Amino acid sequence: MPAQRALHLYKQTQNAGDDDRVTRHAPLVKRIAYHMVSRLPASVDVEDLIQVGLMGLMEAARNFDPSTGVQFETFASQRIRGAMLDELRNADWASRQTRRNMREIENALATLEHQLGRAPTESEIARSMGLPLDEYQRMLADARGHQLVYYEDFEDEDEHNNYLDQVAADHTANPFNQIADAGFRSMLIEGIKKLPEREQLVMALYYDEELNLKEIGAVLGVTESRVSQLHSQAIGRLRTQLKDWLHR
C-alpha cells in the first residue's frame, strides 16, 4: 500500500529517534484520516489521506522541539491534519482567483434578481459589475466546470475558520450528506425552473441527456465556448438561489 511504502522509505533515511516517533504514532495518522473521510465526499480516498498524513507525521518528527513544552502527539496531530487539508485543497481544480470571480458574479446575480424580480441578462450583470460584456463572458468561460457545492461553502467569510478545519476537529459535522436530502433536490428543481429558457435547455442536455459541450453547441447553433459560458452562468444563478441551504 502507498502509505506503507512511504513509511518504509522514511525509515531508511531517518535517525532512530525520529523513526521511533513515527512508528509509535503511525496509528494516529490512520485515526485522523478515517475521522476526516467519514465527513467528506465518497470521491476522497482514505489511503490518499493516510499517505499525505504520514508525510506530515514525518515532517513533525524532523522538526519537533521538545524544549517548547508541547507534547509530540499534539504537535504531530496539527501537522498531520495540515498535510491532509492541503491535499484536499490542492485537489480542487479552481484557482482562488477563479473562485473569487464567481463569488462576485453570484453576488451581482443575487442583487439584481432582488432588484428586478427576475433573472438578469448577461448585459445587466456585466454592467452591474462594471465590466465590458466580453470580459464578463471571459470570466464565465474561465470558470468552466464550476460546481454547485465546494468545501469552501462551509467556511466563514474571512476564510480563517473554514469547513475543512472544522472537519478535522468536529466529528458531528457531515454537510455533504445533506446534498442527497429531499429538501436540497426540491430546491434545485425549483431553481432550474427559474433559469432563462436557454440555460434550462443547457442544463437538461448536459445532465439529463448527457451531451458534451460540443454536442450541446451543435444543438443550440453556438460555439462550445458559448455553451461553457451559459453553463457557468446557470450554475452561478443556481448557487444564488441555493445560498441559504449552502450556508445554513
N, C-alpha and C positions, 0 to 999 in steps of 0.2 A: 504494500500500500504506500502511496506517496508520503504520508506522514511518517511512516516507519523508516523510509529511505532518508528523509530529511534528518531524522533523529540519529540514524546511523552515521551519516556524513558529519554531523556535528560532533559526535563522539570521537571521530578520527582526528579532529582538528583543535579540540579544546583541552584545557588543563583539567586535572582531576576534580578540583573544587567546583568549577563551573559544571562539569559533567555530572557530578553528584546532584547538584541543584536541579538540573534539567531532568535527570532520571526520576528524582523524587517528586517533582511537580508536573511531570507529563500528564498524569490523570486530571490535573487542574485544567489543562487545555481542553480535553475532551468534555469535561463537565461544563465549561463555559460555552463551548461550541454547541452542545446539544441544548443548553439553556437558551441560546440565542436563536437557533434554527427553528425551534418549535413556534417561534413568533414571526417567522419570515416566510416569503413565498416558497412554494414547493420547488421552484427552479433553483433555489440555493442548495448546493451540495455540502452536506456537513463535513465530508472529507476535505473539501477545499478550505473550509474554515479551520479545521484541525491543523492542516498543513501550515497555513499562514500563522495560526496561533502558536505553533511550535517555533516558528521563526521569531515571533515576538518573545516567547519564553527564552530562546537562546540569546536574544539581544539583552533581555533583562538580566540573565546570568552574567553576561560580559560586563554590563555597566552597573551592576548593583554595588552600592557602597554601604557596608554595614554600619559605618560611623554615623549615618544620618538618623539612626534610631528607628527606621521603618522596617517592618518585617518583610522578608523576601517575598512571601506569598502575596502580600498587599501590593508590593511594587510590581511583581510579575503579573498579577491579575490585570493591572492597568495597562501594561504593555501588551498583554495577550489580547485584551478587548480592543485596544487601539489598532493592533495589526489587523484584526478581523473587520473592524469598522472601515478601515482604509481600503481593504479588499472589496467590501461591498460597495463603497462609494466609487472606486475605480471601475467597477464592473458596469456602472451606469453610463450609457453612451453619451448623454448630453453634456456639453460643457456648461460651466457656470454661467457664461455669458448668454448662451442659448436659452438656458432656463430663466435667466433674468428677463430676456427679451419676451419670452412667452408669458411671464408673470405681468409684464407691462401691458401686453396685448389683452390678457384676461381682465386686468383692472379696467382698461379702456372699454372693453366689451360690457362689463358689469355696469359701469357708469352710464354708458349710452343706452343700454337696454332699459335701465331705470328711468332715464330722462325721456326716451322716445316711446317707451311702451311697446317696443317691437325689436326684432333683430336688426342691428345697424348694418349698413352696407360697408363694403371694403373702403370705399372712398371716405365715408363718415368716420370709420375707425382710424384710418391713416391721418385724416385732418385733425382729429382729436388728439393724436399723439404727436402732431407737429411734424409729420413725415410726408415726403412725396409718396404717391401710391406705389411706385415701383420699389422704393426702399422698404415699405411695409410688406410688399409681396415677397421681397428677398428674405426678410426675417421669417416669414411663414415657410418659405422653401428650405431655409437653413434648419428649421425645426422638424423636418421630415422624421416621422417616427414618434412624434410627441404622443405621450400616453395619458390615459385618464388618471392614473394614480402613481405617485412616486413615494419613495421613502421620505423625501423632504416635506410631503404634505402633512406629516405628523410631527413637524418641528415648529418651534416658536419663530416669530418673525425675525428675531435678532440672530437666529441660527446658532445660538450658543447652547441651547438646551434641546438638541434635536432628537427625533424619534429613535434613530439608531442607537444613540447613547442610552435612551430610556430602555430599549430592548435589552441592552446588556445588563441592566440592573433590575428591571421590573418584570417579574415573571407572571404578572397578571395581564399584561398588555398583549393584545392579539388583534390589531385593527385589520390586518389583511384577511382574516376570516370573514370580516364584515362585507367584503367585496361580493361574496356569494349570497348575501342575505336578500330576502324578498323586497325589503324597503329600497335597497340600492337599485335592484333591477327595475322596480316600478318607477323610481325617479329617472333612471336612464332612459327608459322607454318614453316617458313624458318629455324629457329633454330633447330627444331625437325628433319628436313630433313638432317641436317649436323651431327646428332648424329651417333655414331657407330651403326651398324645394330642391335646388341643385345639390346642396350639401347633404340633404337627406338621401338623395339618389347615390351620391358618392359613398356614403356610409353603408347603404344597402348593398351596393355592388361589391364593396370591399369586404364587408363582414358576413353578409348573407350569401352572396353569390361567389365569394372568394376569388374575385378577379384581381389581378395585379394592377398597379397604377397605369401601366402602358395600355392594358386592355380597357380599363375604365376610360382612359383618354380617347380611345377609338370609339367607344360608345357615345361619349359626350361631344366628340369632334374637337377636342382640345389637346394640348401637349401633356406629356407625363408630368412635367414640372408644374403645370397649372393644376393638375389633379392633386399633386402633393400639397400645393398651397391651400386648396379647398379642404383637403383632409385635415391639415393642421388647424385651419380656422374653425372647422367643425368641432374638433377636439377642444379648442380653446373655448368655444361657446358652451360646450357641454360641461367643461370644468367650472365655468362661472355658475351654471345652474346647479351643479352638484357641490358648490363650495361649502354650504352648511354641513353636508354629510362628510366631506373630506376633512373638515376641521372640528368636528364635534368631539 
